Amino acid sequence: MLGHVVAMYSKTGGKNRKHSAITESSTIPAVSYLGVQLFQYRMARQFRSVPDATAILTHNWLRLSLK
């Protein structure tokens, strides 16, 4: 598998903290969600953008909760 980060989110400060999109982070724990597009190796330097792992979900991306 090969992954491409398409979105990162972090919780904002304050009482009712919400997730906000960010473009960079100096530490991994600061990221609350990570949007990743997965690619599955096929053959001879070819990858498919809908891996078997997410094909059942009919999505070619995956959101990971890091907390």
N, C-alpha and C positions, 0 to 999 in steps of 0.2 A: 504494500500500500504506500501511496505517496499522498501527502496532504498539502493543501493550499489554504492559508488563512484568508478568509473573506470578510470577517467582522470580529471585533473585540468589544466587549462591554465591561464596564466597571460601575460599582455602586457609588453614587454621589454621597456627599456628606449631609448631615442633618438628621432630623427626627424620622421623617418618612422617606427614607432613602430609596431612590429609584435607580434603575440601570440606565446608563448613558453610553453611547458609542464613543470609543476612543481610537486614536490612530497609532498610539505607541504606549508602551509601558516599560518602566525600568525594572520591575519585578513581576514574576509570575503570580504571586498571591494577590496582586492588585487587580488582576483580571477575574471577573466573576463568570462570564460566559465567553466562549470562543466558537465562532462559526467557521467550520472547516469543510472545504470541498475535497472529497476523497477520489483518488484515482487508483485503479487496480491494474497491475501489470498483465498484459496479454501475451505478447511475444515480440521478439525482434524490435525492441525499443518502442513498442506501442502500449499505450495505456487506455483504458476505458474510463469514462467519467462517471459511470454509474456502477460502482462495485457491487458484487453479490451481497455484501453486508447491508447495503442500503436499498437495493433494488426492491425488496419486499415492501419497503415504506414508500415507494415511488418517488423518492427524492434523490438528488445527487449531492446533497449536503448534509451535514450533521452538526448539531449544536451541543457542545460539551459544557456541562456545569463543572466548574473547577473548585467549588466549595461545598 
